[in-house]
Amino acid sequence: MLKLGWFSTGRGPGSRNLLKAVMDEKEKGGLDIEVPFVFCNWDNTEVPNSRKEQRQMFFDMVEGYGIPLVTESWKKFMPELRKEDETAWGSEYGKVLREKTQGYGMQLGILAGYMLWMDDETCDAYDMLNLHPALPTGPKGTWQEVIWQLIGEDAEDQGVMMHICTKEHDRGDALTYCRFPIRGGDYDALWAQMYEKLKTKDLEQIRAEEGEDEPLFRRIREDGAKRGLPLIVETIRLFADGKVCIRDKRLWRDGKKLDGPYDLSKEVDGAI
């Protein structure tokens, strides 16, 4: 049985849906895993805390599954050091994170909506996979930054991938990914609306005024988010079934280092 450590900021329904998708598959007997802990970088006593209600729903879900919840508030952790030296602060935070989680026997960590950079020491100490909202050759950064960059580049495709968490953020070996078009069908009308707006405003102005409510942005986000659920399940299954492993931060299968990631677009599309 694979012991799967779960790391999440728990900031909204996306975080809950990711955990639920994996636990649902486990309960159906489709994943031979145990989740010995969930780590969150908030403890929900921070002030101000604009996502307190959403995070409490995530905490309640974790408790409902009977999974130990481990927290360490980044907001309250050594705030003066964070102002002075963010890298040093990250290393100190990582020490506490490892102290609180190392006793659970985690074999593989999953970063699913974890909105804090992992420090270098933790990346070295733990084998972890990160869910990133882009293709292996796509943009880096947060999902918001990724989508705005895609729009700015007039992109044809978007995707979701899972990759090894390394010191080079968002650049560890990709294991699995799925691809979907953001042209054709309903997308064409959304792109046309965007082009009309760009006649009188630049993209940064549109981003500032509409943010995540911009229709094209919102549609790309929705199509990506719903694919993250089956992708994370299928990726974990590869590890749980013993088909792949991590050695020295590289991915291996059948004693050979993988040359590239698996394209699970067909499986993911079938699942949704």
N, C-alpha and C positions, 0 to 999 in steps of 0.2 A: 504493500500500500504506500503510495506516494504522499509524503508529508508536505503540504503546500502552505507556506506562509503567505498571508494576504495583507497588502499594504494599500491603504486608501485614505484620501482626505474626507471622503463621505459627504461631499458638498451638495449632492443633489440626486435626483432619480436615476441618473446614469450610473452612479456608484452602486446604488442598490440593485439595479437591474443586472449589472455584471456579476455581483456576488450571487444573486438569485439564480442566474442562468447556470452557474457552475454547481450550486448546491442542488438545484432541481435535477440536473443530470446525475449527480452523485446518488440522490435518493432513488432515482429510477434504476440504479445499478449500472449506469453507463460510464461512470468514472470511478476507478479504484483509488480513491484519495481520502486523506484526512486533512482538515484545516485546523491545526492546533492553536492558531491565534489569528486575530486581525489586529493590525497596528494602524492607528490613526494619529496624525500629527496635530490634532486638536483634542482638547478634553471637554469642550462645550461649556466651559465656565469663563471663557475669555470675554472681555468687554472692550470694544463693541464686537458683536458676533452676529453679523447679518444673516448667516445661514444656520442659526441655532436650531430652528425647527426641522429643517431638512436633515441636519446632522443627527439630531436626536432620533429621527426615524431610522437612520442607518444604524445607530447604536442599538435601538430596539430590535432591529432585524438580526443583528449579530447575536444579541442575547437570546432571541427566539430560537436560533439554531444551536444554542448551547456552546458557542465558541467563545473562549476567553478573549476579552477586549483589552488591548494594551494601548495606552495613550501616553503621549508626551507633547504638551502644548508648545509648538514652535513660537507662539506669540509671547509666552511667558518665560521662555528659556533664554537666559543670559542676554537680555535686550541690549545692554551696553556694549557687550562684545560684538554683537551683530552689527551695531552702528559703526564700530571701529574697524572690524576685520571680518567680513562675511565668510571668507574661506576658513579662517580659524574657528569661527562660530559653527560652521557646518561640520567640521571635524569633531568638535565637542558634542554637538547634537548627535552625530553618528555614534560616538562612544556610548551614549546613554541608550540610543536605539538598540545597539547590539547587546548591551547589558540586559535590557528588558526582554529581548527575544531569543537570545542564544540558547536558553534552556529548553526550548520547545522541540528541538530536533528537526528543524526545518530542512528539507532536502532541496526545495526549489521555492523561490519567492516570486510572487506575482504583483507587479505594480499596476493596479487597475484604478485609474483616477487618483493617483497619488501626485499631488501638486507641489511637491518639494523636491529639489535636487538631492539625490543621494550623494553623500560624500565619497571621496576616493577610497578610503579605508573600508567602508561598507561594501562598495562595489567589488573590492578585492576579496573580502571575507565571505560574501554570500553569492551564490548563483541565483540570479534574478532575471525575470523576463518583464519587459515593459510593453504595455499596449500603446502604440503610437498611431495617431490618426492621419497616416499618410502612406503612400507607397514606399518601398525600400529606396527608390531613387527620388522621392518627393521631398517637400520642405521639412525643415526641422522646427522645433519650438512647440508652443501650446497649440491646442486644436483651433483656438481662435486665430492665432498667427498663421497657421497652416492654411486655413480656408481663405483668409484675406489675401495671402500670397498667391494662392491658386487663381482667385478671381483677377488679381492684378496681372497674372501671366496668361490670361485667356486659356486656361488649361482645358484639356479634353477629358481627362480622367482623374479620378480620386481613388483612394484606397485606405485600407487599415492594415497594419502589420504588427507582429510581435517580434521583438529583438532582445538580445542579451543586454542587460544593463551593465555598462562599463564606464570608465572614467571619461571617455569621450561621449558626452551626452547625446542620446538619440542616434549614435553611430555604431553601436555594437552589432554583431552579426544578426541579420534578419533570419528568422526561422520560418515564419509563415506570413502570408499576406493574401488579401483579396483585392480585386480591382472592380470599379464600376464606372460607367460613363456619366459625365455631367453635361452632356450635349444630347440633343434629340428629345423628342416627346415634350413633356411639360417644361423641360429645362430651356428650350429655345425661347419661350415667351419670357422667362425670368432673365435670361441673358439680354434679351431685347430691352427689357425695362432698365437693366443696369446700364446698357450703352446709352440710353436716353438720358439718364441721370449724369453720366460722365461727360455729356456735352456742355454742362454748366457747372459741374463740380468735379474736384479730383477725388480719388478713392479714399484718401484720408479724411476728407470732409464728410463723405457718405458714411464712413466707418464711425466717425465721431457723432453724427446726427442719428443714425439708425442702429448702429451696433449689431447685436445678434438678432434683432428683429428684421433686418434687411431680408427680403424674400428669397433671393438667390442664396445668400449666406445660410439662411435657416434651412433651406431644402438640402443643401450639401451636408450640413451638419446632421440632419435627420437620417439621410441615407447612409452616412458613415456610422452613426451611432448604432443603428439597428444591426449593422454587420459586425460590429465589435463583439456582440454577444456570442454568436455561433463561432466566430474565429477564435475567441479565447477558449471556448470549450474544446474545439477540435485540436488546438495546440496543446492544451494540457493533456488531452487523451494520448498524444504521441509520446509524452513523457511517462504517463501512468502505465501505458502498455509496453514500456521499455523499448520503443522503436528508435528513440533518439536520446542523447545525453550531452552534457556539457563537460568539456575537458579544457582546462586552461583558458576559459572564456571563449572557446570555440565550440561549434556544434558538430557532433559526430553521429553517424549512423552506420551500424554494422562494421565498426572498427575503422571507418573512413571519415575524414573531415568533409563536411558538406561543401559543395562548390557554390551553392546558392539556395535561396529559400523556396519553400513549397508554395505553389499557387493554389490556394483553396477557394478560388472564386466560385467554381461550380458547386462545391459543397455548401458554401455559405449562402449562395443564391437559392439553393434548394431548401435550406433551413428556414429562410425568411419568406 
